[in-house]
Amino acid sequence: MAHIQSRPHARPSRHFRSFHLTQSAAAVAALALPVAAQAQQATPPAAAASAPARNAVLPEVKVKSAAEVPYKAEAMSSPKFTQPLVDTPQTITVIKKELLREQGATTLAEALRNTPGVTMLAGENGNTSSGDSIFMRGFDTQGSIFVDGIRDLGSISRDVFNIEQVEVVKGPSGADNGRGTSSGYVNLLTKVPFLDGYNTASLSLGTHSRKRATADLNRPIDIGIPGSAIRLNLVAQDYGVPGRHEVERKSYGFAPSIAFGLNTPTRVYFYLLHSQQNNRPDGGVPTVGLRSFYNAVLTPNGIKPPKVNSKNFYGAKSDDEDVNINMFTARIEHDLAPGVTLRNTSRYGRLTLESTLTGVNTLAGIGTLASPSSNFAGYTVSRSRQGRDQTNEILTNQTNLTAEIGSGTFRHSLSGGVEFIHEKQKTPGFGLPTGVTQANANLYNPSTSDVFQTPVRNGTFSNGDTTSSALYLFDTLKVGEQWQLTGGLRFEHYNTDSSSAVVSTLTTYPTLPVGTLVHAAPESSGNLKSWKLGALYKPAPNGSVYVSTANSEQPPGGANFALSTAINSANRPDLAPQKGRNIELGTKWEFNGGRLAVAGALFHSRNTNELVQDPVDPNTYTQVGARRVKGAEVSVVGQLTDALHLSAGLAYVKTKITRAAVATQGGAIQFSPEFTFTSWATYQLPMGVTLGAGVRRVGNSVTSSNVDTSTLSGIYRIPGYWVADALVNYDVNKSLSLQLNVNNLFNKDYIASVNNGRSRYFPGVPRSALLTANLTF
């Protein structure tokens, strides 16, 4: 389990004054935290929370406060990573809250714009654009999102109001967290108390009816227990979506936490998250008229319908999405001896998601191939009414022990532990009543006044739970001052039980009549063995060169707890886990007194055991499929001068389906652009003015791995785009600053994501502005 460390809990940097509001915010703070603070000596911000534990693990590392280096992180939060980032042989991006604050970023999806090689996918089967559907290095990474090193469940859009930093680990990482894809994972670090009386608040008003207020209130308290502190994070939001006038994002959340024994050998944390969302979800916009659009009736006849207005909304005003999140965590840390720390974390989390939404599908009213219609005003598009009622729960207890052993030439940094995790998911199925259909929408002039049918439970369902227990050990062996050997092993036993009822199709159950309700209760259990190895050479104290390799395994049902007896499902319990392996050669350096980090790496990943249909017998599927991802990534993060800060990254990724069915063999992996670039820089001028700007590039990508794309319906290629954002910040005084963010400065029209069926897309956000008042008190 990843344990929250001290470095992230810091005051915002002087070059960019922290949060918000008016005198009413101070009143809120006084009501929320009525406990009188004692005159304790404040812990240096970067050494707060669990400083003794981290210092025990890394005694030789000079800790720099976030005030010195707003963008640059020193280390991962998880004790499984025993060395600072500059000496960790893997591509890792850490996105700190200071950077997110400057950009006005409020969601995980917006935070991930700061690392290259990550794209977003339009959801399917009721997962709309409101969910964090992450695609990274050729794989869907939605099931590999963690909070404090514990897997986070549910297809939701995650707010970052209670997050210190976002950690993106790239490449197979089964040794870190167990089951997962070859892409890597994303970890969110929760805010916890520290010994410093420090409070911030903010109020944001923006174009497109956007309103948001947040508060981060931290205070040491005197309750007779040394090193006690409390912290409260709050958020309330009423957001419109620029360019999508009918779509709404409303939410509120609070996250109280209390800590005891800070800066003592025994530290205890209790923290709670409650968050609710009430959204009007977005079913997307038809891809009709976009570049590379193909229709089997219109295209062969040379008919090119115009592009649909990206502001069109095809749903009902009654469409809604209600999300309720509750999560409680307890953590204790104890320094057994100098350099030896024991940690234990327990968590219970529950998420419910209820929604009714309208998706757009195929084009209608266009005639036939022999007699096509060019009456664009008469074109319609079919709509699906989708219902969802999903519940996810997790209960876990995780123990970790870190120790520094040896001296002189040979020194070990050890991290080992055990983890027990129980996860479950319940998802009843919905559909329209028998004989009821949803009327089509006019393609170019849809109306929210149409009659919309109500989805009802249809007897289908998918329930599953997974219980796993794991034992792991990591070791970094230092040989002198220049050589390091790292290794990690994880042994995990899992058991997945599921029950389901699905409607058969000719593809899934070819021996049954189409439409048969098929009940099944498949089970799967097995052992996963994950590892990673690395060798690192330090030609100078401020740099390293390394080579590393690692693996991952994804068992059937590992992503969604849904085992299946369908012949074409990768979640069949009789299948072996899919396996990924990565080899990486890289280098990392620190400059400017450790305030600037520069990194670069070449990588080669291969995923095997993918399911492939037999070319002779279409009712037979075997695990002979494979795909390959190779490329390079470079990054520059930190402080160039006292006034200039930079975060930038570039990735080149080449993907290929190396073994598959004839249709896709040799094709590129979908939703994986070859070239991505991200950058953000700020410069502090005199008189309290800070200017900032960022440029992002996402290259061309494809929506299908098919080699022959000449007859694919919808759009095959997603055009690349450049987007620029800007910032102006003015420090009114030591406590108040005003911040103006302008996103998509040049109003670029682009496609943000496309669904797997290629029939609908989500447009990129047009030019928009957000004004924020930040108050520190």
N, C-alpha and C positions, 0 to 999 in steps of 0.2 A: 504494500500500500504506500502511496506517495504521501509523505508527511510534510505539513506546512512548515517552511523554514523562515528564518528571520529576515533575510535580505529584502524581500519584496515589500515589507511593511514600513514604508518610508514616507516622509513628507514629500509633496510634489516639489519639483525643482524650482529654484528661484527664477529661472528664465521663463517659466510659464506658470503663473500664479494659479493656485487651485481654487476650488469651487466657491461660490455662488451667492445668490438670492438677495433678499432685502432683510429688514429687521425681523420680519415674520419668521425667517428661517432660524434666527437665534432663539426666538420664542419656542419653536418646535424642538430645538435642541434642549432647551431648558426643561421642557415637559418630558421629553423622551429619556433624558438622563438626569434624574433629580438627585443622584447620589453625589455627595460632596467629595471632591478629590482632595487627598492629602498632598502636602508639599513634599512629594518624593522626587528624587533625582531622576530625571527622564533618561531612559535608555537611548543611546544613539539610534536613530531610526533604523538603520540597516542591521543593527544588532539586536533588535527587539524580538519579541515572541519567544523563540526557542534557541536563542543564541548559544548557550552552552553546548547544546546537542550538535549544532552545525560546526561550531569551533572545534569540537572533539573530533569530528570527521575530517575536517580540513584545517588542521592547526597551522599549516604553512602558508595558507592563502591570506593575503591582505584583503580585508573586507572594505569595499568602497561603498559609500552610501548612494542611494538612488538620486540624491540631490546632486551628487557629483556627475553621475552618468545616467541621465534620464532614460535613454533607450536601451542601454547595454546591461544585460544580466550577467552575473558571475557564475551561476551554477543552476542546475536543475533543482526543483523542489524535492524530488524523490530521493530518499537515502540509498536507493538502489544504484544511483549514479554517484560514485565515490570521489570523483575528481571534478574540478572546475571545467567549464565548457571548453576552454582552450586546450585542455588535455583529455577531452572525451572523444574517442574515435568514431564519431557518427555525425551525420548532418542533423542539426537541431536548431530550430528557430524559437526564440523566446520573445513574445510580444508583451511589453509591460504596459501597465495601466496608464502611465504618463503619455505614451504614444497614442493610446486609444482616446484619452481625454482631449488631446490636441486635435485629433481628427473628428471629434464628435461622434465616434463610433459607439453604438449601443448594443450591438448583437455580435454573436460569435461569427456569423457570416461576414460582417463588416470587419471584424478583427483579422480574419484570415486573408484579407486583401494584402496584408503586410508580409506575406511569405509567398514566394513564387511556386508554381507547380500545383496549385490548389484551385479547383473550379467547383462551381455549384451545379447540381443536377435538379431539374424540375421533378417533383415527386410523382409517384404513381399510386393508384389504388387508395385515393383519399389523402395522400401526402401532398400537400400543396406547397407553394413557394414559401410558406411560413415555417417549414421544417429545415433543419440543418442537414441537407442532403449533400455531403461533401464527397468530391471525387479527387483523389490524390494519387499521382504516379500510376495511373491506369486502373485504379480500383475504387469501388464504392467504399468509403470510409465511415459512413454514417454509424455503423455499429462499433466503431473504435473511438468513441468520445468518452473521456474520463473526467471525473471531478476529484481532485486530490488523490489521483491514482486508483480510484474506484470507478468501475464502468458505470456510465450514465445511460439511462434507458429512455426510450421514447423518441418519436419523430416530431420534435418541437423546435421552435426557434428560441435559442438561449440568450437571455439578457446578460450583460457583463457588469451590472451594477455592483455585484458582490464578488468581483474577480480581481485578484492582484495581477496576474499575468496569465497569458495563454502560451502553452508549450507545444510545439509541433515537432514530433520525432518522426523522421522519414526513413523508410526502409523496413523490412521485416523485423518485428520486435517482440516475438513470442516470449523470449526470456523475461521481458519486463512485466507483461500483463497476461500471458496465456493466449488463448485463442484469438485469432485475428487475421487480417488479410496481409498481403505483401506490401501494402502502401505505407504502413506506419500507424501512428495514432495522434490524437489531440488530447491534451490534458489541461484542465482549467484549475487554477490554484485559488482557493477560497480566501477571502480576507478574514483575519482573526485579530484579537486584541494585541496591543503592544504597550509598553510603559512610556506613554507620551500623551499628554493632554492635547489633543489635536482634533479639530472638527472642520468639516467642509460641507458646503451645500451648493446646489446649483438650480437654476431655472432656465429652461430653454424654450424659445418660441421660434417657429420656423414657417416657411412657406408650406402650402398644402396642408394647412390646419394641424401642424405638429406642435404639441405641447408636452413637456417632460420636466419633472422635478426629481432630484436625487439628494440624498444626504449620507454622509459618512462620518459618524460620531464616535470618537474613541476617548476613553478617560480612565486613568488609574483610579482605583478605589481603595479605601481603608476599611477592611472588614475583619482585621485581625489575622489575615493570612498574607504573608509577604508576597510581593509581586503579583497582586491582583489587578485586573483591568477588565473593562467591558467595552463592547463595540456594537454599534447598531448601524446597519445600512438599510436605506429606504429608497424606493422608487415608485413613482406614479407617472403613467404615460397615457396620452391620448393622441395617437399618431394617425394622420392620413399617410398615404403612400404616394409620393410624387409620380405623376403620370398615370395613376390608377385611382380615379376619384372615388369610386365606390368601395375600395378596399380600406379596411380599418385595422389598426393595431392598438388595442387598449390593454393595459396591464397595470398591476401594482404588485409590490413585493416588499417583504421585510426580512432581515437576516440578523437577529440578535446573537451575540456570542459573549462568553465570559471565560477568562483564563485565570489560573492561580499558579503561583510559584514561578513567575517569569524571572529570569536571571538567577534561578536557584537550581539545584541538581534535579528537582522533580517538578515537572510542569504538567498542568492539566487543562484541557480545553473542552468546552461544550459549545456547540454551535448548531443553529437551526436555520433552515431556509423555508420560507413559505412564499409562493408566487402564484398569481392567478393571471390568466390571459383571457380576454373576451374579444375575439377577432372576427372580422368578416373576411373569410378566406378568398383567395384569388384562384380561379380555375384556369387562368391563362387566356392567351389570345391565339386564334388560328394562324398557322404558318402560311396560309394562302397568300400568294403574291410576293413572298420573300425570295431572295436570290437562291437558286438551286431547287425551288419548289417544283414538285412533279405530281401530276395527277393522271391516272391511266386513261381518262376520257379527254381531258382538255389538252394536255401537253402534246400527244401525237397529232392533234388537229391544229396545233399552232396557236391555241387560245391561251392568252396570258392574263388572268384576272389581276386587277390592281391589288396592291398591298392593303391589308386591313388596318384601320386606324388603331394604333397601339393603346389608345385610351378606352376602347370599347370594353364593356363589361357584359359577360354573357350569363351571369348568375342572377340570383334573386336577392333582394334586400334582406330577406329572412335567412340567407345563408349565414351560418355562424360556426365558430370554433371556440370551445371552452376548454382551457387547460388549467389543471390544478396540480401544483407540485408541493410536496412536503418532504423534508429531508432533515433527519437529526443525526449528528455525529458527535462521538465522544472520543477523545484522544488523550493518552497519557504518555509522557516521556520521562525517563529516569536515567541519569548518568551513573552507571554502576561503578565506574572508575575513570580516571583520565583517559580519554580516547575511546571509551566504551559506553554506548547508549542503547537502551532498550525502549522500543515504542510499541504501543498497542492502540489500534483504532477499531471502533465499532460504528456501524452505520445502518440505519433503516431508512429507506426511501420509498415513496409511493407517488405515482404519477397517473392521473386520469385525463383522458382526452376524448371529448365528445364533439362531433362536428357533423354538419350537413353542408355540402358544397355542390357546385355545379361545374362539371368539366366539359370542355368542348372537344369534339372528336372529328368525325369524317364530314367531308363536303357533300352536300345533297342539292337536288334541284338543278343539276347540270346536264341532264339528258343522258344519252348513251354515246358510245364510241362512234356508232354509225350516224347518230343525229345529235351532236353536242349542242348545248345552248350557250350563246354568248350574251344572254340577258343577265348581266351581273347583278342587277337589282333584284332578280328573282332567286339568286343563290341563297341557300340556307346551310346551316351547320348543325349536325346532331349534337345533343347534349346528354350527358349522363348525370343522374342525381345520385350522389354517393353519401352514405351514412357511415359513421364510425363511432365506436364506443369501446375504447381500449384502456386497459389498466395494466400498469407495470409496477412491480415491486422488487426490491432488493434488500437482503439482510446479509451482512458480512462482518466478520471479525478477522483482523489481520495483525500479525505480530512481526516486528523487524528488530534485528540486532546488528549494530555496526560496531566495528572495532578496528583500531590501529595497532598493528603488531610489528615488532622488529625495530631495528635501528641500524644506523650505519649504511652499508652497501645494499642490503636487502630489507625492504619494508613492504608490508601487506596492508591494504585497505579492504577490509572484509565487510560484506553486507549480506545477511541471510535472514530467512524468515519462513513463516507458514501463513497460508491464507485459506479461509473457509468462506464460500460465497453461495448464496441461494438466490436465484433470480426466477421470476415467473411473469408470464404475460397472458392476458385473456382478451380475445378479440372476437366478438360475435359478428356475423355477417349481416349485411343489409342489402336490400334491393327494392325495386318498385313492386307493388302488389301484382299478382298474376293478371294479365290482360291490360295492365296500365302502362302507358308509354309517356315519355316526356316529349313535348312538342319541340320541333326544331326552332332555332333562332335565325332571324335574318342575318346573313353574314355581315353585311355592312351597316346594319341599323338594328342591333339587338335592343330588346326592351326588358326592363326589370318589372314591367306590368304584366308580362305573360303569366299564364297559369303554370305554377311549378308543383310537381307531384312530390309527395313526402315519402322518403325511403322508410321501409319497415324491416324488422328482422325477418330473415327468410329461411331460417333453419340451419344455415351454414355457420361454422365457427372454426376458430383455430386457437387452442389453448396449449400452453407449454411451460415447462419449468426445467431449469438446469441447476444442478447442484455440483459444485466443484471444490476440490481441495488440492492445494499446491504446496510444494516445498521448493525453495530456490536458494541459490548461493551465488554471489558475485565477488570477484577478487581482482584487485589491481596490485600487481607486483611491481614495485619500483626497484630497478637495478641501477644503483648510483643516481646521478642527477639527470641523466639523459635518456634512459630507457625505461619504458613501462610496458608491461604485458597485462592485458585485461581479459577476463573470461567470465561467463555467466552460464548457469544451468538452471533449468526449471522443469520439474516433473509435476504433471497435473493429471488428476483423474476426474473425469466428468461423467455425469449421467443425465440424460435428457429424456423426459417423459412428455408425451404430447397426446392430445386427442383432437380430432377434427371431423368436420363434415363438409365436403365440397361437392360441387356439381361437376360431373364428368364431361369431358370433351373427347373428340376423336383423337386428339394428340395425347392427352394425359392418361386416358383409360380406353385404349382402342378396342378392347374386347367387350366393353359395356355399351348399352344404348346411350346415345348422347342425352344429357340432362338427368342422368341417374344421380341421386344423392348418395355419395359414398362416405360411409363412416369408417374411421380408422383410429387406432390408438398405438402408433409405433413408438418404440423406445430405442435409445442408442446410448451406449456407454463405451468408454475407452480411455486410453492414456495418451497424453501429449508430451513430447519431449522437445523442449526448445533450448537453444543455446546461442551464444555469441562469443566471438573471439576477436582480439585486436592487438596489434603491436604498434607502439608509438615511440618515435625518436624526437628528442628536443635538441635541435641544433643550436638553440639559444634559449635563455630562460623565458623569453616572451613568445615562443612559437613552438609548433609541433608539426611533424609529418607522420601520417599513420596509414595503416592498411587494416581493414576489418571485414569480417563476414558474420552473418547472422541468419537465422531461419524463423519461420512462423508456420503455424498449422491452423487450419479452419475446418473443424469437423462439421458433419451434416447438422443443420439447425443451429450452428454456432452464431449466426448473425441475427436470427429472429425467433429462436425457440420453436420453429414450426417444422417439424419433421413431416415428410410426405411419402405416400406410397405411389404417387404418380411416376410413370416410367421415365419421364423427361426432367425430373426434379433433382437438382443437386443436393437436396435435403433428404434423400432416401437414406434410411438408417443402415442399409447394407453397404453403403459406400465408405471408402477410406477418406480421411481428411485431405483437403487440398493443401499443398505444401509450397511455401515460398522460400527463396534463398537470395541473399544479396551479398555482393562483394563491392567494397568501396575503398578508394584510394583518395586521401585528402590531406589538406594542410590547414592549420589555424594559427593566426598571429594576433598579438595585441600590440598596439602602438600608442603614442601620445600618453605615456605613463600609465598604460592599462585602460585608458578611457575609450579606445577605439578597437573594435574587433573586426578582423578580416578573415574570411574562410572561403575555401573552395574544395570541391570534391568531384570525382568521377565515380559513377556507380553503374552496376549491372545487376538487375533483378530478374528472376525467372520463377514463374508460378506453374505448377504441374498438378496432375490429377483432376483436371477439369473434365466435365462430362461432355461427350461427343456422340452424336447420332451415327449409327452404323450406315455407311453409304449403300449397302446391299439390303439390309433388313431394317426398315425405318422404325420398327418396334423395339430395337435393341440400342442401348446406350452404354458406352464404356468410358472409363476414366483414362483416356489417352491424350486429352487436350493439354496444351501448354501455351503460355504467352511470355513475351520478353519485354522488359523495359530497361533502357539504358540511356545515360545522359550525363549532364554536368550541371552543377549549381555553384554559384558564388554569392557572397553576401558581404556587406559592409555596414556595421552598426556601431553607433557611438558618437563621440564628441571629436570633431575635427579641430575646432578652436573653442575658446571659452564661450563664444557667441553662436557658433554654427554646429548644429546637430543633424545627424543623417542616419536613416535606416533605408537600406536598399538591397534588393536581391534579384538575381537573374537565374532562370533555369531553362535548359534545353533538354527535352525529353523525347526520345524516339521509341515508339511502341510498335509491337508486331505480334499478331497471332501466329505462332510458329507451328502449331499442330491443332487442327480443328476440322470441322466439316468443310467440304469443298467450297461452299459459298463464302466462308470467312477466312480460310487458310491464306496467310500472307497479308491479310488486311491489318489496318491500324486499329488500336483500341479506341473505342468511342469516348467522346468527351475528354480527350487528352491532348490539348494543344502542344505543339512542339516547343513553342517559345512563349515564356511568360516573364514579365518584368514588373517590379514594384519599387517605388521610391517615395520617401517623405523626408523633407528637410525643413528646419526652422532656423531663422537668424534673428538674434536679439539686437535691436537697434537701441540707441539712447532714448531717454525719456519714457522708458517702460513699454516700448512698442516691440512686438515680435511678429515677424512675417513668416509664413510657412506655405509650402507648396508640395504637391505630390503628383507623380505621373505613374499610371499603370498601363501595362500592355498585356493583352491576352491574344495569342495568335490563333490562326485558323484551327478548327477541329472538326471531326466528323461525328455524325449521330448514329452511325452504324459501322460495324466491322466488315460488312459485305464487300467483296472485291469488285463485283459488278453492281454498280449503283444506278445504272441507267433507268431502272424501272421501280426504284424505291419510292413509295408514296411519302408525301410530306417533304421536308427539306433534308438533304444529305449533309451539307456543309454549313457550319456556323462560321460566319466571317469574323476575323480578328478585329480588334479595336484598340484605340488609345483613349484614355480618359485622364483629365487633369482636375485636381482639386486645389483649393487655396484656403489660407487662414490669415486673419489679422487679429492679434490679441493686444489689448491695451490694459496695463496695470494702473488702475485709477489710484490706488494706494496700496499699502501693504496687505490689506485684507480683501480688497475687491478688484476684480478684473472683468473686462468685457471681451467676449470672444465671438468672432464672426467666421463661420465656415461656409464656403461655397463649394458644393460638389458638382462634378461634371461642368466645369467652368465654361467650356465651349459648346455645351448642349449637344454632345455627341449622341446620335441615335444608334443604339446597338442592341444585340441580343444577349441577355444575361444568362439564360439557360433554356434548354429544350427538353421535352419529355422523351422517354424511350420510343414512344410511338411516332415521334416526329410530326405530330399533328398540331401541337400547341407549344407556345413559348412564353417566356416572361421577359418583357422589355427591360433594358437597363434604365436606371433612374435618370430622368432628365435633369437639367440644371435646377438646383434647389439651394436654399440658404437657410442657415440656422444661427440664431443669435442667442448666446448663453451668458448669463451673469453668474460669476463664480465668487463665492464668499468663503474666506478662511477665518476661523475664529477660535 
